[in-house]
Amino acid sequence: MLGRLISVNWMEASARLAAQTFLAALPLLIVLAAFAPQGVKDVLVDSVRALFGEDAPVDNIEETFTAQGVTKDAFGAVGVVVTLISATALSRALQRVCERCWDLPRAGARLTAWRWLAWLAGWVAAVLLQAPLRHGFGGGTWLGVLLSLPIAVLLWWWTQHLLLSGRVGWMPLLPGGVLAGVGMVTFVYASGVFMPAAMERSMAQFGSLGYVFALLSWLIADCCVIVAGIALGQLAAVSMPFVRWLGPSRPDHS
C-alpha cells in the first residue's frame, strides 16, 4: 500500500490539491455568497462551522461570507467568469490525480472541460450540505453519520467516473469511492474534536495568520485522505478477490 502511495506522489498531489482549493475554489464560495440569498449564506456559514467543529473560532471565516461589502457590486460579470474559470484549477488537479492513480493518459480539454464545471457544481452542493447532513436534517448526529456515509461514497465514486471521462467502468471505481467517502466522513467528524483547539493554538502563536495556517493544514490533511482513498481503491480494484467481483479495470470505451 505504501508503495502505491509513493508511486502516485501522494503528499505532492495532496499539497497541490490543497493549494488549488485554497487559491481557486474558496474564492468561488465567496462569489456564491455575494450572489446568493440570505438563506443560502446562512447555510454556507453553518456548513463551514460544521467542517471545523461547532466550537471552532471561525468568526473571521464566517465574516468573509457574510460581510456587507461582499455583494454583487463587488464583482462584475467578467469577475464572476474569471473566478469560475480559475476554480476549474481544482477540477483539473483532481482529474490528474485520478488519471495518475489509474495509470491513464491525460484526457483532452475538449472532452473534459464541461466535466470540470460539473464537478465544481457537485463540490459546491456537497459543501452546502455539510451542516444539514451533520445534524441529520434535524434527526440528530447518528442519523447524520448514517446519511453522510452513502452520500460521500456516491460523491467520490461519481467524481472518479466523471473526471476520468468514463474511461474506467463504474464497478472498479467503487473501492476508491468507498475508501475516499468513508475516510472523508471520518475526517470531518474527527475535525470537530481536534480543529477548535488547533485553531486556537495557531491564532495564539501567529495572530490572524493563524486562521490561514490552520485552514491550509486542514486542507492538506483532507486532500491526503482523498488521494489515499482513490489510490488504494485502484490497488484494491486490480487485486484479488476484488477484480473477480468488480470485473476488469481496463478502460471502458463502450
C-alpha distance (Angstrom), angle and dihedral (degrees) to the residues before:
residue distance angle dihedral
M1 . . .
L2 3.79 . .
G3 3.78 89.7 .
R4 3.80 90.6 55.1
L5 3.79 91.7 50.6
I6 3.78 90.6 50.2
S7 3.81 92.0 48.3
V8 3.82 91.5 57.3
N9 3.84 92.9 45.2
W10 3.78 90.7 -115.3
M11 3.80 100.0 -172.4
E12 3.81 95.1 39.7
A13 3.80 92.2 49.4
S14 3.82 91.3 46.8
A15 3.81 92.5 50.3
R16 3.81 90.6 48.9
L17 3.80 92.1 50.4
A18 3.80 90.9 48.1
A19 3.80 91.5 50.3
Q20 3.80 92.4 49.5
T21 3.80 90.7 48.5
F22 3.79 91.2 51.9
L23 3.81 97.4 42.5
A24 3.80 102.2 33.4
A25 3.79 112.7 18.4
L26 3.82 101.2 41.4
P27 3.83 91.7 57.8
L28 3.80 86.3 55.5
L29 3.81 89.0 59.7
I30 3.80 89.9 50.2
V31 3.81 90.4 53.0
L32 3.79 89.2 47.6
A33 3.80 89.5 53.0
A34 3.80 90.2 50.9
F35 3.80 93.5 56.5
A36 3.79 100.6 30.5
P37 3.82 124.4 96.8
Q38 3.77 117.6 -106.5
G39 3.79 92.8 -97.9
V40 3.81 92.0 59.4
K41 3.81 90.5 46.6
D42 3.79 89.6 53.9
V43 3.80 91.6 50.5
L44 3.80 90.3 48.6
V45 3.81 91.9 52.0
D46 3.81 91.5 47.3
S47 3.80 90.4 49.3
V48 3.81 92.3 51.5
R49 3.78 89.1 52.3
A50 3.81 90.6 46.9
L51 3.80 90.9 54.8
F52 3.80 94.1 53.8
G53 3.79 99.6 31.8
E54 3.78 133.4 -87.9
D55 3.82 91.4 -94.9
A56 3.80 96.4 46.8
P57 3.84 115.1 122.1
V58 3.79 95.6 -121.2
D59 3.79 98.9 142.8
N60 3.82 92.4 121.3
I61 3.78 91.5 51.1
E62 3.79 92.0 48.2
E63 3.80 91.2 49.8
T64 3.80 88.2 56.4
F65 3.81 89.1 65.0
T66 3.79 98.9 36.5
A67 3.82 103.8 36.9
Q68 3.77 113.2 127.6
G69 3.80 90.0 -127.5
V70 3.79 91.4 61.5
T71 3.79 96.1 87.1
K72 3.77 138.6 130.5
D73 3.78 89.2 -92.9
A74 3.81 90.0 63.6
F75 3.82 89.7 64.2
G76 3.77 127.8 48.2
A77 3.78 122.9 -156.0
V78 3.80 88.7 -96.5
G79 3.79 90.9 52.1
V80 3.79 91.7 52.9
V81 3.80 92.2 49.8
V82 3.80 92.3 47.3
T83 3.81 91.0 49.0
L84 3.80 91.2 49.8
I85 3.81 93.1 48.5
S86 3.80 90.7 46.5
A87 3.80 90.4 51.1
T88 3.80 89.8 60.3
A89 3.81 86.0 72.8
L90 3.80 86.0 81.5
S91 3.81 92.0 50.4
R92 3.79 90.8 48.7
A93 3.80 92.8 48.7
L94 3.80 91.2 49.4
Q95 3.79 90.4 47.5
R96 3.81 89.9 55.3
V97 3.80 89.9 50.1
C98 3.80 91.2 53.1
E99 3.80 92.1 46.4
R100 3.80 91.9 48.7
C101 3.79 92.0 48.7
W102 3.81 90.8 51.0
D103 3.83 95.2 40.3
L104 3.78 92.6 -120.8
P105 3.81 128.4 145.5
R106 3.78 118.4 -110.5
A107 3.79 112.7 -84.7
G108 3.78 118.8 -127.9
A109 3.80 120.0 -97.4
R110 3.81 91.3 -121.1
L111 3.79 89.1 62.8
T112 3.79 97.8 41.0
A113 3.84 108.3 32.8
W114 3.80 95.1 93.5
R115 3.80 89.0 45.9
W116 3.81 90.7 59.3
L117 3.79 89.9 56.7
A118 3.80 93.1 43.6
W119 3.79 91.0 52.5
L120 3.81 91.5 49.4
A121 3.80 89.2 53.6
G122 3.80 89.5 51.6
W123 3.81 91.6 47.2
V124 3.82 92.6 51.3
A125 3.81 90.0 49.2
A126 3.82 89.9 50.2
V127 3.82 91.3 51.2
L128 3.79 92.0 49.9
L129 3.82 90.6 49.8
Q130 3.79 94.7 55.9
A131 3.80 97.7 90.5
P132 3.83 97.0 43.1
L133 3.80 90.8 45.1
R134 3.79 94.2 47.7
H135 3.80 89.7 57.0
G136 3.79 94.0 40.9
F137 3.83 91.2 -116.1
G138 3.78 87.0 -66.7
G139 3.81 95.7 -39.4
G140 3.79 97.4 102.7
T141 3.80 139.0 -100.6
W142 3.80 97.8 -64.2
L143 3.78 92.2 53.0
G144 3.79 87.0 47.7
V145 3.80 90.6 56.2
L146 3.80 92.0 47.7
L147 3.81 91.4 50.6
S148 3.81 95.1 41.6
L149 3.80 95.4 56.2
P150 3.82 100.0 60.4
I151 3.81 92.3 38.4
A152 3.82 91.9 52.1
V153 3.81 91.4 46.7
L154 3.81 90.9 50.6
L155 3.81 91.0 47.7
W156 3.80 94.8 54.5
W157 3.79 93.6 38.7
W158 3.82 89.3 53.6
T159 3.81 91.5 42.2
Q160 3.80 92.7 60.1
H161 3.79 94.4 45.8
L162 3.79 92.3 46.5
L163 3.80 97.9 47.0
L164 3.80 93.5 41.5
S165 3.82 87.0 56.5
G166 3.79 91.6 -124.6
R167 3.81 92.4 -63.9
V168 3.81 90.8 132.7
G169 3.78 121.6 50.0
W170 3.79 120.8 -111.3
M171 3.80 99.1 -110.1
P172 3.84 98.7 56.6
L173 3.81 87.6 52.1
L174 3.80 92.7 57.4
P175 3.85 97.9 86.3
G176 3.79 90.4 54.2
G177 3.79 90.6 48.5
V178 3.79 91.2 50.7
L179 3.81 95.2 46.3
A180 3.81 95.0 44.6
G181 3.80 93.3 42.3
V182 3.80 97.3 47.0
G183 3.80 90.2 41.6
M184 3.80 92.1 52.7
V185 3.79 94.7 48.1
T186 3.80 90.1 48.9
F187 3.79 91.4 47.6
V188 3.81 94.5 48.3
Y189 3.79 93.3 49.9
A190 3.81 90.7 45.0
S191 3.81 88.4 51.2
G192 3.77 88.6 64.8
V193 3.82 87.3 63.6
F194 3.81 103.4 43.3
M195 3.81 105.9 23.4
P196 3.84 100.1 70.0
A197 3.81 92.2 56.6
A198 3.82 92.2 40.1
M199 3.81 92.2 52.3
E200 3.80 92.3 47.7
R201 3.82 91.4 51.1
S202 3.79 91.4 47.8
M203 3.81 91.8 49.6
A204 3.81 91.3 48.0
Q205 3.81 90.1 53.9
F206 3.79 102.1 38.3
G207 3.80 106.2 18.4
S208 3.80 115.9 -142.2
L209 3.82 90.2 -7.1
G210 3.77 86.5 65.5
Y211 3.80 88.5 78.9
V212 3.80 90.1 58.0
F213 3.80 94.8 47.3
A214 3.80 92.8 46.3
L215 3.81 92.4 46.9
L216 3.81 93.0 48.9
S217 3.80 91.3 47.8
W218 3.80 89.8 50.9
L219 3.80 92.1 48.2
I220 3.81 92.8 49.9
A221 3.81 91.5 50.5
D222 3.81 89.6 46.0
C223 3.80 91.9 51.8
C224 3.82 91.5 46.1
V225 3.80 87.8 60.2
I226 3.80 92.6 49.0
V227 3.81 96.7 47.0
A228 3.80 92.4 44.6
G229 3.80 90.9 49.7
I230 3.81 93.7 51.8
A231 3.81 94.3 42.9
L232 3.80 95.5 46.7
G233 3.80 90.3 42.4
Q234 3.79 89.1 58.2
L235 3.80 89.9 48.9
A236 3.80 90.4 51.7
A237 3.81 92.5 46.7
V238 3.82 92.5 57.9
S239 3.81 94.6 42.1
M240 3.78 130.6 83.0
P241 2.95 131.5 -65.4
F242 3.82 93.8 14.5
V243 3.78 94.9 58.5
R244 3.81 88.7 58.4
W245 3.82 91.7 51.3
L246 3.79 99.5 39.0
G247 3.77 100.5 36.5
P248 3.81 129.4 -126.0
S249 3.77 117.5 -31.1
R250 3.79 96.0 -144.3
P251 3.80 115.0 128.4
D252 3.77 112.7 -75.2
H253 3.83 110.1 -137.6
S254 3.78 96.4 169.7
